[in-house]
């Protein structure tokens, strides 16, 4: 028994000796990175590291460099830092809008190839430039952690569909789906989720606002939570605790695609601006909600089709439902696709605030 114990301890000694150990106080851990387009094909990179103070508060320090490739930006920033910069803990990568519209593949490919970077790294497009956000000290836990928490919260509990480095690259390489990313905006010293940036391959070509996000997420995934406010006659109704399920049915996928979408939704009414919320008003609220869903989701699907993009992944549904599916043929006939959306809304609870 002692012999085996000795061998185990000896192997453990050699294995730990092979791992490069780094003292946390002797390195700078990057929490967020931003990229903006500059003149002559250059890219401006902004790196944020958290600074931990004696009073236990956290601020942020930024490093900036310009180059034509992202690896050169990293090299230049390393030369400005007193301690080595480590990128294994990056939480968010931001792209300025101008750069996103020119293409982000070279940068995203670099992150994807780096084994130290997690696939769940959040990417986002900024209304304006990335550096104007990263130069500010935002939140109590540092800018990078705050942005990560902001995006994750809106994905889990609000209307922002799930997205990260892995999902972006998966959609980029797919022939039947296109990527999208959260679209952020700086307002004073706060950052808000403004909507969603839609991509054709690696180039941002369109943007959905916050009102469209609810219907976009309804097409993208089954989810819970979220809220939606709409008109019922002259009054407003706000629903919350929404549970959503959707189903796609694609017919004649290789000739004249007919896409049928069924959205089932259960919700509570949190607020009604009228005087009394009786069963008749609840029924009107249900019908009005169904009409909004049918109309606006269909408009989104037609908008995507006309822009020759498919962020929802209609082509993926067609592929799973079609024998001898041909991706090249699908991309041709997709431009002739027609859409029909139906919905079933169930209102299970009501709470009135007059």
Order of alpha helices (4+ residues) and beta strands (2+ residues): alpha-beta-beta-beta-alpha-beta-beta-alpha-alpha-beta-alpha-alpha-alpha-beta-beta-beta-alpha-beta-beta-beta-beta-alpha-alpha-alpha-beta
